[in-house]
Amino acid sequence: MRVLIAPDSFKGSLTAAGVARALAAGWRLARPVDAVVELPLADGGEGTLDAVAAAVPAAAVHRLPAVTGPDGRPVPARWLELPGLLKSPGRRALAELAESSGLPLMAAPDPLGAGTRGLGEVLAAALDAGAHAVTVGVGGSASTDGGCGALSALGAQFLDASGAALPPGGGALRRLARVRLDRLRPPPPGGVEVLADVTTPLADAPAVFGPQKGAGPAEVAILTEALARLVEVLGGAPDAAGSGAAGGTAYGLATLWGARIVPGAARIAGLVGLPAAVQAADLVLTGEGRLDATSLAGKATGHVATVAAAAGLPCLAVTGQADPAVRWPAGDVLTLVELAGSPAAAIADPARWLTAAGARLAAAQLPG
């Protein structure tokens, strides 16, 4: 049997490559004669740079010693240079918001004060290096600031009624009076695209994603009001699919930098060769940290299931946990919590339980 293992990362636990490696090891224990191919994936969120770098030998990694993290502390960051790829002439820069402004970088959640300035600093570095075009993966953010932090680092000024610059974070946007754009760096000549891992519009971002970032009902109400005020000042297309990605960062980059919002899972899958890999397989195995309603609405795992179904292949899934209300459309689902006995045990040693999951799923297959 030819088996394709194409997972996303288990956020805060294992990279997509680590997940694929553990699942493959377990599969080979139970069925050593199978041909197993590992294809780590991403959808614009955590692990995007690693997945693309692994699949594109020509990619060059540029490292930044320190940019502004989501809570203001310095964090290291990277961007990838992709020469002549992603349908663009010249050098394209690929940046991952989660690397500079992701939730795991926070010492403690701060839904009103967390910002995206570090992402803008990464983009500025790519422009300084001569990037012809820019692609930004925007999943996994710590903030709901509409991308204002990133745009501030690129020269935009978000001001209150007195003309003072607003402090970082989405909460401050309730006091937004005007925006100065005369110092905003222009986008690169080849354009900007945002890889969104959700289809959520801007107005829904606080309620849908705010609780993941530490927002209670009061903070969700504040952030909803703040983003509404941002739309009053900027205009744009806040109802566009995916505009609410990364706390509205997709909206901000689309409105002030002309970015196109595209499905991240499909774009990255095409770049790393998922369609061809599925066609060459007899069975597909994917996975992510938690299976929920968003998994089937723009995430990498849902895209894998769709591609496998179109090819007439079964698609098994391994997840850390699974929302029982979500029905996986393509085959069996096995959770690490089921194997380990508790969420704490699963999180403590995910590689062990992923290996066990791979072995169990392989053993359940008919000889082939």
DAVEN-V231193 format. One record per backbone hydrogen bond with DSSP energy under -1.0 kcal/mol. CO is the residue of the C=O (numbers start at 1). NH is the residue of the N-H. If there is no record, write none. Layout:
BEGIN
((CO NH) (CO NH))
END
This chain:
BEGIN
((1 35) (2 282) (2 283) (3 37) (4 285) (5 39) (7 41) (10 13) (10 14) (14 10) (15 19) (16 20) (17 21) (18 22) (19 23) (20 24) (21 25) (22 26) (23 27) (24 28) (25 29) (26 30) (27 31) (31 34) (35 3) (37 5) (44 139) (45 48) (47 51) (48 52) (49 53) (50 54) (51 55) (52 56) (56 59) (60 81) (62 79) (64 77) (67 75) (69 72) (70 115) (73 69) (75 67) (77 64) (79 62) (80 94) (81 60) (82 85) (82 92) (90 84) (91 132) (91 133) (92 82) (93 135) (94 80) (95 137) (96 99) (97 100) (97 101) (101 142) (102 105) (103 106) (110 114) (112 171) (116 120) (117 121) (118 122) (119 123) (120 124) (121 125) (122 126) (123 127) (124 128) (125 129) (126 131) (127 130) (132 190) (133 93) (134 193) (135 95) (136 195) (137 97) (140 103) (145 148) (147 151) (148 152) (149 153) (151 156) (152 155) (154 185) (157 180) (158 166) (159 177) (159 178) (160 163) (164 160) (170 173) (171 174) (172 175) (173 176) (178 159) (180 157) (181 184) (188 191) (191 134) (192 260) (193 136) (194 262) (195 138) (196 264) (200 244) (202 205) (204 208) (205 209) (206 210) (210 213) (210 215) (211 214) (216 220) (217 221) (218 222) (219 223) (220 224) (221 225) (222 226) (223 227) (224 228) (225 229) (226 230) (227 231) (228 232) (229 233) (230 234) (231 235) (237 240) (238 202) (240 243) (242 245) (243 251) (245 250) (246 249) (247 146) (248 252) (249 253) (250 254) (251 255) (252 256) (253 257) (253 259) (260 194) (262 196) (263 267) (264 268) (265 269) (266 270) (267 271) (268 272) (269 274) (273 277) (274 278) (275 279) (276 280) (278 281) (283 4) (284 316) (285 6) (286 318) (287 8) (288 320) (289 321) (291 323) (292 295) (294 297) (295 302) (299 303) (300 304) (301 305) (302 306) (303 307) (304 308) (305 309) (306 310) (307 311) (308 313) (309 312) (314 284) (316 286) (317 334) (318 288) (319 336) (320 337) (321 291) (323 326) (330 315) (332 317) (334 319) (335 339) (336 340) (337 341) (342 346) (343 347) (344 348) (345 349) (349 353) (350 354) (351 355) (352 356) (353 357) (354 358) (355 359) (356 360) (357 361) (358 362) (359 363) (360 364) (362 365))
END
